[in-house]
Amino acid sequence: MNGALKAAWALTAFVVLVGLVGWITTGEVFFAVFIVLGLVTAVGAWLSGRSTAPKGDPAP
């Protein structure tokens, strides 16, 4: 896992956490947008992580 992929997972966790905390503490449904954006970021990180071959392995 490279640095950019680690940063994407960290961003995902942060955005989802902010969304959950904001929604729970304020009751505003607007914070659901943060959760959705975090999930979209997670899908992008997962897809980009699957597209790279491990070191030493030939690319498919």
Backbone torsions as a table, in degrees:
resi	resn	phi	psi	omega
1	MET	NA	125.0	-178.4
2	ASN	-88.5	175.6	-175.7
3	GLY	-63.3	-38.5	-179.5
4	ALA	-65.8	-38.2	179.3
5	LEU	-69.8	-38.3	175.6
6	LYS	-62.9	-40.7	178.4
7	ALA	-64.8	-38.0	178.5
8	ALA	-64.4	-41.8	178.2
9	TRP	-68.3	-37.3	177.5
10	ALA	-65.3	-42.6	177.7
11	LEU	-62.3	-41.2	177.7
12	THR	-59.0	-50.0	-179.2
13	ALA	-61.8	-42.4	-178.8
14	PHE	-64.0	-46.4	-176.1
15	VAL	-67.3	-41.8	178.6
16	VAL	-65.8	-41.4	179.4
17	LEU	-63.3	-44.2	177.6
18	VAL	-61.5	-41.7	178.2
19	GLY	-61.7	-45.6	179.8
20	LEU	-65.2	-46.9	-179.5
21	VAL	-63.9	-43.7	179.3
22	GLY	-63.1	-41.7	-179.1
23	TRP	-68.3	-42.6	-179.2
24	ILE	-68.1	-43.8	-175.2
25	THR	-76.1	-34.7	-176.7
26	THR	-102.2	-25.1	-176.6
27	GLY	79.0	3.6	179.7
28	GLU	-79.6	127.7	-179.2
29	VAL	-70.3	-17.4	178.6
30	PHE	-52.3	-33.1	-177.0
31	PHE	-69.1	-11.3	173.8
32	ALA	-63.7	-26.9	177.1
33	VAL	-60.8	-38.5	178.0
34	PHE	-63.4	-41.0	-179.8
35	ILE	-65.0	-43.5	179.0
36	VAL	-63.3	-44.3	178.7
37	LEU	-63.0	-37.4	176.5
38	GLY	-63.9	-40.6	178.6
39	LEU	-67.4	-38.0	176.2
40	VAL	-63.3	-41.2	177.1
41	THR	-63.5	-38.7	178.4
42	ALA	-63.9	-42.0	178.5
43	VAL	-63.3	-42.7	178.2
44	GLY	-63.5	-40.6	178.3
45	ALA	-66.7	-40.2	-179.3
46	TRP	-66.6	-43.5	-179.7
47	LEU	-67.4	-39.7	-179.7
48	SER	-72.0	-30.6	177.2
49	GLY	-70.6	-30.4	179.5
50	ARG	-78.4	-20.5	-174.4
51	SER	-84.7	-7.2	-179.4
52	THR	-103.3	137.7	178.7
53	ALA	-83.0	146.0	176.1
54	PRO	-62.6	158.5	-179.7
55	LYS	-60.8	135.7	177.3
56	GLY	89.9	-15.8	178.1
57	ASP	-93.2	141.6	176.5
58	PRO	-69.4	147.4	179.4
59	ALA	-67.4	143.6	-178.7
60	PRO	-69.0	NA	NA
